[in-house]
Every structure is written in C-alpha cells, then in structure tokens.
C-alpha cells in the first residue's frame, strides 16, 4: 500500500539564520513546510496579478 502521491516537487531552500525558528514559533515545527508553501503560493499569485496588470496597461 503506501501513501498516495502528494503532487509536489521537493526543493531545498536555505533560510537565513533564525528564520526557521521564527516560523516554528508561529506555526510549530511540524507545520513549517505547509506554512512556507502557503506563503510562496500567495506571493507568486500576487506577483502574477501585478504582471497581468502591467501587461494590460501597455
């Protein structure tokens, strides 16, 4: 049996000293990866919208 695929790609990210601990204090060590994925997804969507807006104004 085993776990179903997660449909994610593993990527190593180097965090500045202390940032991992700060994240852990906010969301807990077991939720660090989910928190980082969530923040990255929101930021990418925000930047894509900004790019779309910039392209529409040309």
C-alpha positions as CSV (number, residue, x, y, z in Angstrom):
1,X,0.0,0.0,0.0
2,X,1.7,3.2,1.0
3,X,0.9,6.9,0.9
4,X,-0.8,8.4,-2.2
5,X,1.4,10.8,-4.2
6,X,1.5,14.3,-2.9
7,X,1.9,16.0,-6.3
8,X,4.7,18.2,-5.0
9,X,8.3,18.5,-6.1
10,X,11.0,18.5,-3.3
11,X,13.1,21.7,-3.3
12,X,15.8,22.5,-0.8
13,X,15.7,26.1,0.4
14,X,18.4,27.8,2.6
15,X,16.8,30.1,5.2
16,X,18.6,33.0,6.8
17,X,19.9,32.2,10.3
18,X,17.0,32.3,12.8
19,X,14.1,32.4,10.2
20,X,13.3,28.7,10.7
21,X,13.0,29.2,14.4
22,X,10.8,32.3,13.9
23,X,8.5,30.3,11.6
24,X,8.4,27.4,14.1
25,X,7.3,29.8,16.9
26,X,4.4,31.0,14.7
27,X,3.1,27.7,13.3
28,X,5.1,24.9,15.0
29,X,7.9,22.7,13.6
30,X,5.5,20.2,12.1
31,X,3.8,22.9,10.1
32,X,6.8,24.7,8.7
33,X,6.7,23.2,5.2
34,X,3.0,23.8,4.8
35,X,3.4,27.4,6.0
36,X,6.3,28.1,3.5
37,X,4.2,26.5,0.7
38,X,1.2,28.7,1.6
39,X,3.2,31.9,1.7
40,X,5.0,31.2,-1.5
41,X,1.8,30.4,-3.3
42,X,0.2,33.6,-2.2
43,X,3.3,35.6,-3.2
44,X,3.5,34.0,-6.6
45,X,-0.2,34.7,-7.3
46,X,0.3,38.3,-6.1
47,X,3.2,38.8,-8.5
48,X,1.4,37.2,-11.4
49,X,-1.5,39.6,-10.9
50,X,0.9,42.5,-10.8
51,X,2.4,41.3,-14.0
52,X,-1.0,40.9,-15.6
53,X,-1.9,44.4,-14.6
54,X,1.3,45.8,-16.0
55,X,0.8,44.0,-19.3
56,X,-2.8,45.3,-19.6
57,X,-1.7,48.9,-19.1
58,X,0.7,48.7,-22.1
